[in-house]
Amino acid sequence: MVGPSNGESPLVQIFVRDNNVDQALKALKKKMQREGSFREMKRHVHYEKPSEKRARQKAEAVRRARKLARKRAQREGLLPMPKKPAR
């Protein structure tokens, strides 16, 4: 696979093993979710006014900052560590 030449991200590639399309589709959805492709597609469905875009970006920045502060506080022992799910 040749790398992108015009600044685009590389294509997602999923292999279908043993004709198991359901498993391959599940893996594809998981990869796209991790990359944020679904969120990006939803955002491009409708026009977003510049003021709405600024508000969304600011809200995302606040969310990231809060998450970073929470993680930092957990590492320093100020907050309890999150519970790990029992198997």
C-alpha positions in Angstrom: 0.0 0.0 0.0 1.4 3.4 -1.0 1.2 6.2 1.5 -1.0 9.2 0.9 0.5 11.9 -1.3 -2.0 14.7 -0.9 -2.2 14.9 2.9 -5.1 12.5 3.3 -5.1 9.8 6.0 -4.4 6.3 4.9 -7.3 4.0 4.1 -8.6 1.6 6.7 -7.8 -2.0 5.6 -9.7 -5.0 7.0 -9.1 -8.6 6.0 -12.0 -11.1 5.8 -10.9 -14.4 7.2 -12.7 -17.7 6.5 -15.6 -15.8 4.7 -16.6 -14.3 8.1 -17.9 -11.0 6.9 -19.7 -10.2 10.1 -16.5 -10.4 12.1 -14.7 -8.2 9.5 -17.5 -5.7 9.6 -17.3 -5.5 13.4 -13.6 -4.9 13.2 -14.1 -2.2 10.6 -16.7 -0.4 12.7 -14.4 -0.6 15.8 -11.5 0.9 13.8 -13.6 3.7 12.4 -15.0 4.5 15.8 -11.5 4.7 17.3 -10.4 7.0 14.5 -13.4 9.3 14.9 -14.6 8.7 11.3 -18.2 8.2 12.3 -18.2 11.5 14.2 -16.6 13.2 11.3 -19.2 11.8 8.9 -22.1 12.9 11.1 -20.6 16.4 11.3 -20.5 16.7 7.5 -24.2 15.7 7.0 -25.4 19.2 7.7 -23.9 22.6 7.3 -22.4 24.0 10.5 -22.4 27.7 11.0 -19.0 29.2 12.0 -20.4 30.3 15.4 -21.6 26.7 16.0 -18.2 25.3 14.9 -16.4 27.6 17.4 -18.8 26.6 20.2 -18.3 22.9 19.4 -14.5 23.2 19.3 -14.5 25.2 22.6 -16.7 22.5 24.2 -14.4 19.8 22.9 -11.3 21.6 24.3 -13.0 22.0 27.7 -13.9 18.3 27.7 -10.3 17.3 26.8 -8.9 19.6 29.5 -11.2 18.2 32.2 -10.3 14.7 31.2 -6.6 15.5 31.3 -7.0 17.1 34.8 -9.0 14.1 36.0 -6.4 11.7 34.8 -3.6 13.8 36.4 -5.5 14.0 39.7 -6.0 10.2 39.7 -2.2 9.6 39.1 -1.4 12.0 41.9 -3.7 10.2 44.3 -6.2 13.1 44.7 -9.0 11.1 43.1 -9.6 7.3 43.4 -8.6 5.2 40.4 -11.5 4.1 38.2 -12.9 0.6 38.9 -11.8 -2.1 36.5 -14.7 -4.2 35.2 -14.9 -7.6 36.7 -14.8 -10.5 34.2 
